[in-house]
Amino acid sequence: MLVEVFEKMEALCTEQGCLEKFEKFVEEGIKFRNKVPKAKGGRNKEREKAETRAAEKAAMKAVQAGLFAKPLYDQPVSPADVKIVCDHMLTVRA
């Protein structure tokens, strides 16, 4: 009966075009026939922190790149409109 189920599933996968996935599933079943594959979890906390920091840095670089993507002023400024400020102009006079 099990062989009959296998053949029916194989026929259905062939009809639906997912035979490669079915074959991969069968190979994994044969490979781990008496074992349960280990879960892919249980990651190291330091590794997770490093990945989080890397993701945050990448996000910050994307934001910074967006800030300087467009010029501050679209129109050129004429020299008469430019005001120069020197250090002695910034001091407070009492």
BELZIKA-V845578 format. One record per residue. N is the residue number from 0. SS is DSSP state (2 for helix, 1 for strand, 0 for the rest). Layout:
# BELZIKA-V845578
n={N | N}
ss={SS | SS}
This chain:
# BELZIKA-V845578
n={0 | 1 | 2 | 3 | 4 | 5 | 6 | 7 | 8 | 9 | 10 | 11 | 12 | 13 | 14 | 15 | 16 | 17 | 18 | 19 | 20 | 21 | 22 | 23 | 24 | 25 | 26 | 27 | 28 | 29 | 30 | 31 | 32 | 33 | 34 | 35 | 36 | 37 | 38 | 39 | 40 | 41 | 42 | 43 | 44 | 45 | 46 | 47 | 48 | 49 | 50 | 51 | 52 | 53 | 54 | 55 | 56 | 57 | 58 | 59 | 60 | 61 | 62 | 63 | 64 | 65 | 66 | 67 | 68 | 69 | 70 | 71 | 72 | 73 | 74 | 75 | 76 | 77 | 78 | 79 | 80 | 81 | 82 | 83 | 84 | 85 | 86 | 87 | 88 | 89 | 90 | 91 | 92 | 93}
ss={0 | 2 | 2 | 2 | 2 | 2 | 2 | 2 | 2 | 2 | 2 | 2 | 2 | 2 | 2 | 2 | 0 | 0 | 2 | 2 | 2 | 2 | 2 | 2 | 2 | 2 | 2 | 2 | 2 | 2 | 2 | 0 | 0 | 0 | 0 | 0 | 0 | 0 | 0 | 0 | 0 | 0 | 0 | 0 | 2 | 2 | 2 | 2 | 2 | 2 | 2 | 2 | 2 | 2 | 2 | 2 | 2 | 2 | 2 | 2 | 2 | 2 | 2 | 2 | 2 | 2 | 2 | 0 | 0 | 0 | 0 | 0 | 0 | 0 | 0 | 0 | 0 | 0 | 2 | 2 | 2 | 0 | 0 | 0 | 0 | 0 | 2 | 2 | 2 | 2 | 0 | 0 | 0 | 0}
